[in-house]
């Protein structure tokens, strides 16, 4: 599985998790491996579980830059896409921020409304700027 495929699968799992709040991330992951054509992958695991483990920090970071929007008011797709990109920018230091942002925009093009791209791009570029200023 390529990183691009793993990122897309993680986004789908995070999206699905929004509808299955009674199940743990571990249960969702294991059920998805059994019932869908998802192969177990180290990067997929890191992104999916890492995003869940750091959700509070990730959502706080997104919220600071989603001017006028609370994270819970964003579309489920935009929220999942942003969470993955912010996770990568904060915790996956071998992935350049522009790559995370570009991949997020590609996922928006595929799964979200046209207007979501600009919003997600703006939020993620602001996050990138904050991280760069902190380094």
PyMOL commands that place a pseudoatom at each C-alpha (Angstrom):
pseudoatom trace, name=CA, resn=UNK, resi=1, chain=A, elem=C, hetatm=0, pos=[0.000, 0.000, 0.000]
pseudoatom trace, name=CA, resn=UNK, resi=2, chain=A, elem=C, hetatm=0, pos=[1.401, 3.404, -0.944]
pseudoatom trace, name=CA, resn=UNK, resi=3, chain=A, elem=C, hetatm=0, pos=[1.301, 6.331, 1.462]
pseudoatom trace, name=CA, resn=UNK, resi=4, chain=A, elem=C, hetatm=0, pos=[-1.303, 7.948, -0.759]
pseudoatom trace, name=CA, resn=UNK, resi=5, chain=A, elem=C, hetatm=0, pos=[-3.511, 4.847, -0.494]
pseudoatom trace, name=CA, resn=UNK, resi=6, chain=A, elem=C, hetatm=0, pos=[-2.880, 4.564, 3.259]
pseudoatom trace, name=CA, resn=UNK, resi=7, chain=A, elem=C, hetatm=0, pos=[-3.768, 8.241, 3.743]
pseudoatom trace, name=CA, resn=UNK, resi=8, chain=A, elem=C, hetatm=0, pos=[-7.004, 7.810, 1.798]
pseudoatom trace, name=CA, resn=UNK, resi=9, chain=A, elem=C, hetatm=0, pos=[-7.880, 4.677, 3.763]
pseudoatom trace, name=CA, resn=UNK, resi=10, chain=A, elem=C, hetatm=0, pos=[-7.160, 6.475, 7.046]
pseudoatom trace, name=CA, resn=UNK, resi=11, chain=A, elem=C, hetatm=0, pos=[-9.419, 9.329, 5.940]
pseudoatom trace, name=CA, resn=UNK, resi=12, chain=A, elem=C, hetatm=0, pos=[-12.200, 6.855, 5.172]
pseudoatom trace, name=CA, resn=UNK, resi=13, chain=A, elem=C, hetatm=0, pos=[-11.756, 5.166, 8.554]
pseudoatom trace, name=CA, resn=UNK, resi=14, chain=A, elem=C, hetatm=0, pos=[-11.848, 8.511, 10.384]
pseudoatom trace, name=CA, resn=UNK, resi=15, chain=A, elem=C, hetatm=0, pos=[-14.949, 9.476, 8.411]
pseudoatom trace, name=CA, resn=UNK, resi=16, chain=A, elem=C, hetatm=0, pos=[-16.573, 6.150, 9.246]
pseudoatom trace, name=CA, resn=UNK, resi=17, chain=A, elem=C, hetatm=0, pos=[-15.685, 6.575, 12.897]
pseudoatom trace, name=CA, resn=UNK, resi=18, chain=A, elem=C, hetatm=0, pos=[-17.914, 9.657, 13.009]
pseudoatom trace, name=CA, resn=UNK, resi=19, chain=A, elem=C, hetatm=0, pos=[-20.915, 7.337, 12.562]
pseudoatom trace, name=CA, resn=UNK, resi=20, chain=A, elem=C, hetatm=0, pos=[-19.706, 4.575, 14.879]
pseudoatom trace, name=CA, resn=UNK, resi=21, chain=A, elem=C, hetatm=0, pos=[-18.957, 6.461, 18.090]
pseudoatom trace, name=CA, resn=UNK, resi=22, chain=A, elem=C, hetatm=0, pos=[-19.859, 3.447, 20.227]
pseudoatom trace, name=CA, resn=UNK, resi=23, chain=A, elem=C, hetatm=0, pos=[-16.918, 1.484, 18.792]
pseudoatom trace, name=CA, resn=UNK, resi=24, chain=A, elem=C, hetatm=0, pos=[-13.260, 1.994, 19.648]
pseudoatom trace, name=CA, resn=UNK, resi=25, chain=A, elem=C, hetatm=0, pos=[-10.736, 2.892, 16.952]
pseudoatom trace, name=CA, resn=UNK, resi=26, chain=A, elem=C, hetatm=0, pos=[-9.243, -0.591, 17.417]
pseudoatom trace, name=CA, resn=UNK, resi=27, chain=A, elem=C, hetatm=0, pos=[-12.617, -2.227, 16.753]
pseudoatom trace, name=CA, resn=UNK, resi=28, chain=A, elem=C, hetatm=0, pos=[-13.238, -0.102, 13.668]
pseudoatom trace, name=CA, resn=UNK, resi=29, chain=A, elem=C, hetatm=0, pos=[-9.772, -0.909, 12.325]
pseudoatom trace, name=CA, resn=UNK, resi=30, chain=A, elem=C, hetatm=0, pos=[-10.033, -4.651, 12.940]
pseudoatom trace, name=CA, resn=UNK, resi=31, chain=A, elem=C, hetatm=0, pos=[-13.568, -4.901, 11.518]
pseudoatom trace, name=CA, resn=UNK, resi=32, chain=A, elem=C, hetatm=0, pos=[-12.456, -2.964, 8.437]
pseudoatom trace, name=CA, resn=UNK, resi=33, chain=A, elem=C, hetatm=0, pos=[-9.534, -5.332, 7.892]
pseudoatom trace, name=CA, resn=UNK, resi=34, chain=A, elem=C, hetatm=0, pos=[-11.880, -8.308, 8.094]
pseudoatom trace, name=CA, resn=UNK, resi=35, chain=A, elem=C, hetatm=0, pos=[-14.824, -6.975, 6.079]
pseudoatom trace, name=CA, resn=UNK, resi=36, chain=A, elem=C, hetatm=0, pos=[-13.210, -4.785, 3.422]
pseudoatom trace, name=CA, resn=UNK, resi=37, chain=A, elem=C, hetatm=0, pos=[-10.300, -5.076, 1.095]
pseudoatom trace, name=CA, resn=UNK, resi=38, chain=A, elem=C, hetatm=0, pos=[-8.013, -3.109, 3.383]
pseudoatom trace, name=CA, resn=UNK, resi=39, chain=A, elem=C, hetatm=0, pos=[-4.563, -4.446, 3.969]
pseudoatom trace, name=CA, resn=UNK, resi=40, chain=A, elem=C, hetatm=0, pos=[-2.811, -3.908, 7.277]
pseudoatom trace, name=CA, resn=UNK, resi=41, chain=A, elem=C, hetatm=0, pos=[-0.141, -1.248, 6.868]
pseudoatom trace, name=CA, resn=UNK, resi=42, chain=A, elem=C, hetatm=0, pos=[2.275, 0.377, 9.327]
pseudoatom trace, name=CA, resn=UNK, resi=43, chain=A, elem=C, hetatm=0, pos=[1.719, 3.896, 7.988]
pseudoatom trace, name=CA, resn=UNK, resi=44, chain=A, elem=C, hetatm=0, pos=[-2.067, 3.440, 7.980]
pseudoatom trace, name=CA, resn=UNK, resi=45, chain=A, elem=C, hetatm=0, pos=[-1.923, 2.301, 11.601]
pseudoatom trace, name=CA, resn=UNK, resi=46, chain=A, elem=C, hetatm=0, pos=[0.279, 5.253, 12.623]
pseudoatom trace, name=CA, resn=UNK, resi=47, chain=A, elem=C, hetatm=0, pos=[-1.956, 7.809, 10.940]
pseudoatom trace, name=CA, resn=UNK, resi=48, chain=A, elem=C, hetatm=0, pos=[-5.300, 6.363, 12.045]
pseudoatom trace, name=CA, resn=UNK, resi=49, chain=A, elem=C, hetatm=0, pos=[-4.335, 5.593, 15.634]
pseudoatom trace, name=CA, resn=UNK, resi=50, chain=A, elem=C, hetatm=0, pos=[-2.020, 8.605, 15.958]
pseudoatom trace, name=CA, resn=UNK, resi=51, chain=A, elem=C, hetatm=0, pos=[-4.797, 10.930, 14.836]
pseudoatom trace, name=CA, resn=UNK, resi=52, chain=A, elem=C, hetatm=0, pos=[-7.125, 9.386, 17.399]
pseudoatom trace, name=CA, resn=UNK, resi=53, chain=A, elem=C, hetatm=0, pos=[-4.558, 9.507, 20.208]
pseudoatom trace, name=CA, resn=UNK, resi=54, chain=A, elem=C, hetatm=0, pos=[-3.759, 13.169, 19.512]
pseudoatom trace, name=CA, resn=UNK, resi=55, chain=A, elem=C, hetatm=0, pos=[-7.235, 14.317, 18.510]
pseudoatom trace, name=CA, resn=UNK, resi=56, chain=A, elem=C, hetatm=0, pos=[-7.539, 17.001, 21.185]
pseudoatom trace, name=CA, resn=UNK, resi=57, chain=A, elem=C, hetatm=0, pos=[-4.289, 18.705, 20.159]
pseudoatom trace, name=CA, resn=UNK, resi=58, chain=A, elem=C, hetatm=0, pos=[-5.063, 18.280, 16.454]
pseudoatom trace, name=CA, resn=UNK, resi=59, chain=A, elem=C, hetatm=0, pos=[-8.588, 19.689, 16.775]
pseudoatom trace, name=CA, resn=UNK, resi=60, chain=A, elem=C, hetatm=0, pos=[-7.313, 22.590, 18.872]
pseudoatom trace, name=CA, resn=UNK, resi=61, chain=A, elem=C, hetatm=0, pos=[-4.733, 23.396, 16.186]
pseudoatom trace, name=CA, resn=UNK, resi=62, chain=A, elem=C, hetatm=0, pos=[-7.360, 23.203, 13.443]
pseudoatom trace, name=CA, resn=UNK, resi=63, chain=A, elem=C, hetatm=0, pos=[-9.779, 25.313, 15.495]
pseudoatom trace, name=CA, resn=UNK, resi=64, chain=A, elem=C, hetatm=0, pos=[-7.244, 28.122, 15.894]
pseudoatom trace, name=CA, resn=UNK, resi=65, chain=A, elem=C, hetatm=0, pos=[-7.044, 28.514, 12.126]
pseudoatom trace, name=CA, resn=UNK, resi=66, chain=A, elem=C, hetatm=0, pos=[-10.591, 27.691, 11.008]
pseudoatom trace, name=CA, resn=UNK, resi=67, chain=A, elem=C, hetatm=0, pos=[-11.713, 31.263, 11.537]
pseudoatom trace, name=CA, resn=UNK, resi=68, chain=A, elem=C, hetatm=0, pos=[-15.384, 31.365, 12.337]
pseudoatom trace, name=CA, resn=UNK, resi=69, chain=A, elem=C, hetatm=0, pos=[-15.763, 27.573, 12.240]
pseudoatom trace, name=CA, resn=UNK, resi=70, chain=A, elem=C, hetatm=0, pos=[-15.699, 25.158, 15.121]
pseudoatom trace, name=CA, resn=UNK, resi=71, chain=A, elem=C, hetatm=0, pos=[-14.177, 21.807, 14.242]
pseudoatom trace, name=CA, resn=UNK, resi=72, chain=A, elem=C, hetatm=0, pos=[-17.466, 20.029, 14.902]
pseudoatom trace, name=CA, resn=UNK, resi=73, chain=A, elem=C, hetatm=0, pos=[-19.242, 22.299, 12.366]
pseudoatom trace, name=CA, resn=UNK, resi=74, chain=A, elem=C, hetatm=0, pos=[-16.906, 21.350, 9.517]
pseudoatom trace, name=CA, resn=UNK, resi=75, chain=A, elem=C, hetatm=0, pos=[-18.072, 18.676, 7.103]
pseudoatom trace, name=CA, resn=UNK, resi=76, chain=A, elem=C, hetatm=0, pos=[-17.056, 15.207, 8.214]
pseudoatom trace, name=CA, resn=UNK, resi=77, chain=A, elem=C, hetatm=0, pos=[-14.853, 14.815, 5.166]
pseudoatom trace, name=CA, resn=UNK, resi=78, chain=A, elem=C, hetatm=0, pos=[-13.085, 18.157, 5.678]
pseudoatom trace, name=CA, resn=UNK, resi=79, chain=A, elem=C, hetatm=0, pos=[-12.597, 17.353, 9.349]
pseudoatom trace, name=CA, resn=UNK, resi=80, chain=A, elem=C, hetatm=0, pos=[-11.063, 13.931, 8.605]
pseudoatom trace, name=CA, resn=UNK, resi=81, chain=A, elem=C, hetatm=0, pos=[-8.828, 15.361, 5.878]
pseudoatom trace, name=CA, resn=UNK, resi=82, chain=A, elem=C, hetatm=0, pos=[-7.617, 18.214, 8.089]
pseudoatom trace, name=CA, resn=UNK, resi=83, chain=A, elem=C, hetatm=0, pos=[-6.997, 15.894, 11.016]
pseudoatom trace, name=CA, resn=UNK, resi=84, chain=A, elem=C, hetatm=0, pos=[-4.729, 13.666, 8.925]
pseudoatom trace, name=CA, resn=UNK, resi=85, chain=A, elem=C, hetatm=0, pos=[-2.781, 16.562, 7.441]
pseudoatom trace, name=CA, resn=UNK, resi=86, chain=A, elem=C, hetatm=0, pos=[-2.304, 18.229, 10.824]
pseudoatom trace, name=CA, resn=UNK, resi=87, chain=A, elem=C, hetatm=0, pos=[-1.283, 14.904, 12.349]
pseudoatom trace, name=CA, resn=UNK, resi=88, chain=A, elem=C, hetatm=0, pos=[1.337, 14.525, 9.625]
pseudoatom trace, name=CA, resn=UNK, resi=89, chain=A, elem=C, hetatm=0, pos=[2.621, 18.073, 10.077]
pseudoatom trace, name=CA, resn=UNK, resi=90, chain=A, elem=C, hetatm=0, pos=[2.907, 17.670, 13.851]
pseudoatom trace, name=CA, resn=UNK, resi=91, chain=A, elem=C, hetatm=0, pos=[4.086, 14.079, 14.198]
pseudoatom trace, name=CA, resn=UNK, resi=92, chain=A, elem=C, hetatm=0, pos=[5.423, 12.689, 10.899]
pseudoatom trace, name=CA, resn=UNK, resi=93, chain=A, elem=C, hetatm=0, pos=[8.549, 14.788, 10.490]
pseudoatom trace, name=CA, resn=UNK, resi=94, chain=A, elem=C, hetatm=0, pos=[9.697, 12.967, 7.335]
pseudoatom trace, name=CA, resn=UNK, resi=95, chain=A, elem=C, hetatm=0, pos=[6.727, 14.301, 5.351]
pseudoatom trace, name=CA, resn=UNK, resi=96, chain=A, elem=C, hetatm=0, pos=[7.100, 17.911, 4.159]
pseudoatom trace, name=CA, resn=UNK, resi=97, chain=A, elem=C, hetatm=0, pos=[4.093, 20.080, 5.071]
pseudoatom trace, name=CA, resn=UNK, resi=98, chain=A, elem=C, hetatm=0, pos=[3.419, 20.994, 1.403]
pseudoatom trace, name=CA, resn=UNK, resi=99, chain=A, elem=C, hetatm=0, pos=[3.041, 17.276, 0.623]
pseudoatom trace, name=CA, resn=UNK, resi=100, chain=A, elem=C, hetatm=0, pos=[0.516, 16.834, 3.461]
pseudoatom trace, name=CA, resn=UNK, resi=101, chain=A, elem=C, hetatm=0, pos=[-1.414, 19.874, 2.267]
pseudoatom trace, name=CA, resn=UNK, resi=102, chain=A, elem=C, hetatm=0, pos=[-1.398, 18.780, -1.371]
pseudoatom trace, name=CA, resn=UNK, resi=103, chain=A, elem=C, hetatm=0, pos=[-2.585, 15.281, -0.460]
pseudoatom trace, name=CA, resn=UNK, resi=104, chain=A, elem=C, hetatm=0, pos=[-5.349, 16.790, 1.692]
pseudoatom trace, name=CA, resn=UNK, resi=105, chain=A, elem=C, hetatm=0, pos=[-6.527, 18.945, -1.216]
pseudoatom trace, name=CA, resn=UNK, resi=106, chain=A, elem=C, hetatm=0, pos=[-6.554, 15.891, -3.497]
pseudoatom trace, name=CA, resn=UNK, resi=107, chain=A, elem=C, hetatm=0, pos=[-8.737, 14.033, -0.985]
pseudoatom trace, name=CA, resn=UNK, resi=108, chain=A, elem=C, hetatm=0, pos=[-11.069, 17.046, -0.852]
pseudoatom trace, name=CA, resn=UNK, resi=109, chain=A, elem=C, hetatm=0, pos=[-11.327, 17.043, -4.639]
pseudoatom trace, name=CA, resn=UNK, resi=110, chain=A, elem=C, hetatm=0, pos=[-12.302, 13.402, -4.573]
pseudoatom trace, name=CA, resn=UNK, resi=111, chain=A, elem=C, hetatm=0, pos=[-14.646, 13.318, -1.568]
pseudoatom trace, name=CA, resn=UNK, resi=112, chain=A, elem=C, hetatm=0, pos=[-15.820, 16.813, -0.599]
pseudoatom trace, name=CA, resn=UNK, resi=113, chain=A, elem=C, hetatm=0, pos=[-17.583, 19.823, -2.098]
pseudoatom trace, name=CA, resn=UNK, resi=114, chain=A, elem=C, hetatm=0, pos=[-15.678, 22.177, -4.389]
pseudoatom trace, name=CA, resn=UNK, resi=115, chain=A, elem=C, hetatm=0, pos=[-15.748, 25.041, -1.886]
pseudoatom trace, name=CA, resn=UNK, resi=116, chain=A, elem=C, hetatm=0, pos=[-14.189, 22.831, 0.800]
pseudoatom trace, name=CA, resn=UNK, resi=117, chain=A, elem=C, hetatm=0, pos=[-10.830, 22.839, -1.003]
pseudoatom trace, name=CA, resn=UNK, resi=118, chain=A, elem=C, hetatm=0, pos=[-10.172, 26.534, -0.430]
pseudoatom trace, name=CA, resn=UNK, resi=119, chain=A, elem=C, hetatm=0, pos=[-11.248, 26.307, 3.197]
pseudoatom trace, name=CA, resn=UNK, resi=120, chain=A, elem=C, hetatm=0, pos=[-9.058, 23.248, 3.902]
pseudoatom trace, name=CA, resn=UNK, resi=121, chain=A, elem=C, hetatm=0, pos=[-6.136, 24.790, 2.009]
pseudoatom trace, name=CA, resn=UNK, resi=122, chain=A, elem=C, hetatm=0, pos=[-6.402, 28.008, 4.035]
pseudoatom trace, name=CA, resn=UNK, resi=123, chain=A, elem=C, hetatm=0, pos=[-6.592, 26.204, 7.375]
pseudoatom trace, name=CA, resn=UNK, resi=124, chain=A, elem=C, hetatm=0, pos=[-3.700, 23.882, 6.582]
pseudoatom trace, name=CA, resn=UNK, resi=125, chain=A, elem=C, hetatm=0, pos=[-1.450, 26.642, 5.251]
pseudoatom trace, name=CA, resn=UNK, resi=126, chain=A, elem=C, hetatm=0, pos=[-2.085, 28.620, 8.446]
pseudoatom trace, name=CA, resn=UNK, resi=127, chain=A, elem=C, hetatm=0, pos=[-1.190, 25.538, 10.504]
pseudoatom trace, name=CA, resn=UNK, resi=128, chain=A, elem=C, hetatm=0, pos=[1.965, 25.105, 8.430]
pseudoatom trace, name=CA, resn=UNK, resi=129, chain=A, elem=C, hetatm=0, pos=[2.876, 28.742, 9.152]
pseudoatom trace, name=CA, resn=UNK, resi=130, chain=A, elem=C, hetatm=0, pos=[2.313, 28.303, 12.891]
pseudoatom trace, name=CA, resn=UNK, resi=131, chain=A, elem=C, hetatm=0, pos=[4.503, 25.191, 12.978]
pseudoatom trace, name=CA, resn=UNK, resi=132, chain=A, elem=C, hetatm=0, pos=[7.249, 26.915, 10.961]
pseudoatom trace, name=CA, resn=UNK, resi=133, chain=A, elem=C, hetatm=0, pos=[7.175, 29.915, 13.321]
pseudoatom trace, name=CA, resn=UNK, resi=134, chain=A, elem=C, hetatm=0, pos=[7.506, 27.625, 16.334]
pseudoatom trace, name=CA, resn=UNK, resi=135, chain=A, elem=C, hetatm=0, pos=[10.598, 25.857, 14.968]
for i in range(1, 135): cmd.bond("trace and resi %d" % i, "trace and resi %d" % (i + 1))
show_as sticks, trace
zoom trace
